[in-house]
Amino acid sequence: MADVLTIGGGLTGQAAAMLLARDGHHVTVLERDPAPPAASPEEAWAGWERRGVNQFRMLHYFLPRFREIAEVELPDVVAELDADGALRQNPLDGMPVEMSGGLRDDDRRFTVLTGRRPVVEAAVGRVTERTQGVEVRRGVAVQGLLPGNENAGRIPHVVGVVTDDGEELRADLVVDAGGRRSALPRLLSGIGAPDPVEERDDCGFVYYGRHFRSPDGSIPPAFGPGLMPYDSVSILTLPADNGTWGVGLVTSARDAELRATRDPEVWTRVVAAYPLVAHWLDGEPISDVEVMAKIEDRHRTFVVDGVPVATGVLALGDSWACTNPSVGRGASIGLLHACALRDTLRDVPPDDPVALATAWHAATTEVVEPYFRDTLAFDRHRLAEIDAQIAGVPYETDDPAWLLAQALANAAGKDPELLRGYLEIVSLLARGVDVLSRPGIADRALELGAEPAPFPGPSRAELLAIVAT
Ligand SMILES: Cc1cc2nc3c(=O)[nH]c(=O)nc-3n(C[C@H](O)[C@H](O)[C@H](O)COP(=O)(O)OP(=O)(O)OC[C@H]3O[C@@H](n4cnc5c(N)ncnc54)[C@H](O)[C@@H]3O)c2cc1C
């Protein structure tokens, strides 16, 4: 069993720490932010200071895949979330039978267990702190890596970290779960390691999001999917814990005219103009309109031409890759990645560091990379579509994957089988390519969904008039 140091105690770093500790490893989590997890949902929302995570109070939604994995792997976290008032909801409940075809035994897989990000992370944090074999040290930032002499000097090897106080901590394995702003390439270059291959680009989207609360703990009914595409904007409606929810406008960062929606009055006017969404404004606002732009799509490869850039350190969660978050996949992919780390360490111990680095690269490529690539492809198409809508021209592409995915989304309300296929994809329970390659699914989607079925809402010109009013 290994001594593991985790850089970063966010959602993924803590999940990994619990999973590894349950396998008998000893894990020390080093977290830059000093404040311990809040004791209650309201304290988490109102006062938990988490400067290390930019998006901490932005809209979040935890997909069915997150619940599915957590129920098997982290049941204590699920119990804590339930006790804290996290929302369990199934999109098929209350759906007209003509649409759903009636409830089926395995429809429970679509149930979410979700909440506001600080509330979910506080629950995860409290359970982590109670987990035997995990020590969480808060207010400790990692500034450097400690080099060792393994691999006969051929590949730089990491034997620990140096903290901002100059303390040297040694371990059999360092896991970087430092999130979007992880400094791993800089830390690696500090020990003479070559750069990982990094793909990095502004995702091109901007978010204008706001949270609400109902007086009676209820949640507005959903009259469409959680992410609804409209002419030049998408709208998020995300139910959360304890009678709260979030509403977000997502648009192109190039859309100068919609920047006025950072003003709460303009934002409210705009949201109110969409008939399937307007009722989500019927609550007490519990936040300002929070704006987040310059969100990067970033992906790192640490094994280049078959050779690890370094050993003894592995990248996990957003440190490895992150995308524009409108499809809400980051936490679920992070949890999947944390389970893959636990499984990889069952097969390859840290005392064979080259084999471990290579096995981790292979596991990452197999388990999570496909979801990253799918998300990137979806985002690129949607951004190009939004930019075309702003320019007033049709969006044209001959990418069959996008056209089929659109057809499936258009047809989901018309056929119970297609509906479940669509839900599997948006729940991260299956990839689009797998759903669409099932017998008859693609043909039926094209038959029923070739024509777009736009949600009712203002045209681009009407939207601009509403903004300018
Ligand atoms: C606007 C926005 C909305 C999102 N919405 C969703 C959503 O709806 N659903 C979803 O699943 N995902 C969503 N995501 C993605 C999700 O937030 C991330 O995927 C998730 O937080 C990744 O977890 P992590 O543990 O890898 O990183 P983080 O949660 O970022 O945690 C990293 C931690 O590392 C610490 N740290 C960093 N460097 C150091 C260091 N040197 N020393 C010590 N500590 C360090 C930080 O303080 C932080 O606590 C969203 C992201 C954004 C930007």
Ligand as a Chemical Component Dictionary entry (heavy atoms), coordinates in Angstrom:
data_LIG
# 
_chem_comp.id                   LIG 
_chem_comp.type                 NON-POLYMER 
_chem_comp.pdbx_formal_charge   0 
_chem_comp.three_letter_code    LIG 
# 
loop_
_chem_comp_atom.comp_id 
_chem_comp_atom.atom_id 
_chem_comp_atom.alt_atom_id 
_chem_comp_atom.type_symbol 
_chem_comp_atom.charge 
_chem_comp_atom.model_Cartn_x 
_chem_comp_atom.model_Cartn_y 
_chem_comp_atom.model_Cartn_z 
_chem_comp_atom.pdbx_ordinal 
LIG C1  C1  C 0 -18.593 27.938 -15.009 1  
LIG C2  C2  C 0 -18.451 26.460 -14.744 2  
LIG C3  C3  C 0 -19.576 25.690 -14.518 3  
LIG C4  C4  C 0 -19.456 24.312 -14.311 4  
LIG N1  N1  N 0 -20.587 23.570 -14.176 5  
LIG C5  C5  C 0 -20.488 22.230 -14.009 6  
LIG C6  C6  C 0 -21.649 21.428 -13.862 7  
LIG O1  O1  O 0 -22.774 21.913 -13.944 8  
LIG N2  N2  N 0 -21.484 20.100 -13.645 9  
LIG C7  C7  C 0 -20.249 19.522 -13.581 10 
LIG O2  O2  O 0 -20.158 18.307 -13.382 11 
LIG N3  N3  N 0 -19.129 20.254 -13.730 12 
LIG C8  C8  C 0 -19.221 21.580 -13.942 13 
LIG N4  N4  N 0 -18.091 22.330 -14.070 14 
LIG C9  C9  C 0 -16.796 21.653 -14.003 15 
LIG C10 C10 C 0 -16.422 21.338 -12.560 16 
LIG O3  O3  O 0 -16.498 22.519 -11.796 17 
LIG C11 C11 C 0 -15.012 20.775 -12.542 18 
LIG O4  O4  O 0 -14.926 19.734 -13.477 19 
LIG C12 C12 C 0 -14.618 20.252 -11.181 20 
LIG O5  O5  O 0 -14.559 21.283 -10.244 21 
LIG C13 C13 C 0 -13.246 19.592 -11.263 22 
LIG O6  O6  O 0 -12.849 19.176 -10.000 23 
LIG P1  P1  P 0 -11.296 19.102 -9.621  24 
LIG O7  O7  O 0 -11.248 18.551 -8.256  25 
LIG O8  O8  O 0 -10.561 18.448 -10.725 26 
LIG O9  O9  O 0 -10.811 20.621 -9.624  27 
LIG P2  P2  P 0 -11.296 21.831 -8.675  28 
LIG O10 O10 O 0 -12.662 21.617 -8.207  29 
LIG O11 O11 O 0 -10.992 23.076 -9.441  30 
LIG O12 O12 O 0 -10.337 21.742 -7.425  31 
LIG C14 C14 C 0 -8.967  22.032 -7.528  32 
LIG C15 C15 C 0 -8.464  22.302 -6.130  33 
LIG O13 O13 O 0 -7.041  22.332 -6.133  34 
LIG C16 C16 C 0 -6.596  23.382 -5.273  35 
LIG N5  N5  N 0 -5.239  23.714 -5.723  36 
LIG C17 C17 C 0 -4.854  24.151 -6.936  37 
LIG N6  N6  N 0 -3.509  24.297 -6.981  38 
LIG C18 C18 C 0 -3.047  23.948 -5.763  39 
LIG C19 C19 C 0 -1.745  23.888 -5.188  40 
LIG N7  N7  N 0 -0.650  24.217 -5.880  41 
LIG N8  N8  N 0 -1.625  23.491 -3.906  42 
LIG C20 C20 C 0 -2.726  23.137 -3.176  43 
LIG N9  N9  N 0 -3.980  23.186 -3.671  44 
LIG C21 C21 C 0 -4.136  23.563 -4.945  45 
LIG C22 C22 C 0 -7.627  24.475 -5.488  46 
LIG O14 O14 O 0 -7.643  25.383 -4.397  47 
LIG C23 C23 C 0 -8.920  23.651 -5.588  48 
LIG O15 O15 O 0 -9.514  23.459 -4.335  49 
LIG C24 C24 C 0 -18.181 23.701 -14.286 50 
LIG C25 C25 C 0 -17.043 24.484 -14.513 51 
LIG C26 C26 C 0 -17.172 25.839 -14.770 52 
LIG C27 C27 C 0 -15.934 26.635 -15.074 53 
# 
loop_
_chem_comp_bond.comp_id 
_chem_comp_bond.atom_id_1 
_chem_comp_bond.atom_id_2 
_chem_comp_bond.value_order 
_chem_comp_bond.pdbx_ordinal 
LIG C1  C2  SING 1  
LIG C2  C3  SING 2  
LIG C2  C26 DOUB 3  
LIG C3  C4  DOUB 4  
LIG C4  N1  SING 5  
LIG C4  C24 SING 6  
LIG N1  C5  DOUB 7  
LIG C5  C6  SING 8  
LIG C5  C8  SING 9  
LIG C6  O1  DOUB 10 
LIG C6  N2  SING 11 
LIG N2  C7  SING 12 
LIG C7  O2  DOUB 13 
LIG C7  N3  SING 14 
LIG N3  C8  DOUB 15 
LIG C8  N4  SING 16 
LIG N4  C9  SING 17 
LIG N4  C24 SING 18 
LIG C9  C10 SING 19 
LIG C10 O3  SING 20 
LIG C10 C11 SING 21 
LIG C11 O4  SING 22 
LIG C11 C12 SING 23 
LIG C12 O5  SING 24 
LIG C12 C13 SING 25 
LIG C13 O6  SING 26 
LIG O6  P1  SING 27 
LIG P1  O7  DOUB 28 
LIG P1  O8  SING 29 
LIG P1  O9  SING 30 
LIG O9  P2  SING 31 
LIG P2  O10 DOUB 32 
LIG P2  O11 SING 33 
LIG P2  O12 SING 34 
LIG O12 C14 SING 35 
LIG C14 C15 SING 36 
LIG C15 O13 SING 37 
LIG C15 C23 SING 38 
LIG O13 C16 SING 39 
LIG C16 N5  SING 40 
LIG C16 C22 SING 41 
LIG N5  C17 SING 42 
LIG N5  C21 SING 43 
LIG C17 N6  DOUB 44 
LIG N6  C18 SING 45 
LIG C18 C19 SING 46 
LIG C18 C21 DOUB 47 
LIG C19 N7  SING 48 
LIG C19 N8  DOUB 49 
LIG N8  C20 SING 50 
LIG C20 N9  DOUB 51 
LIG N9  C21 SING 52 
LIG C22 O14 SING 53 
LIG C22 C23 SING 54 
LIG C23 O15 SING 55 
LIG C24 C25 DOUB 56 
LIG C25 C26 SING 57 
LIG C26 C27 SING 58 
# 
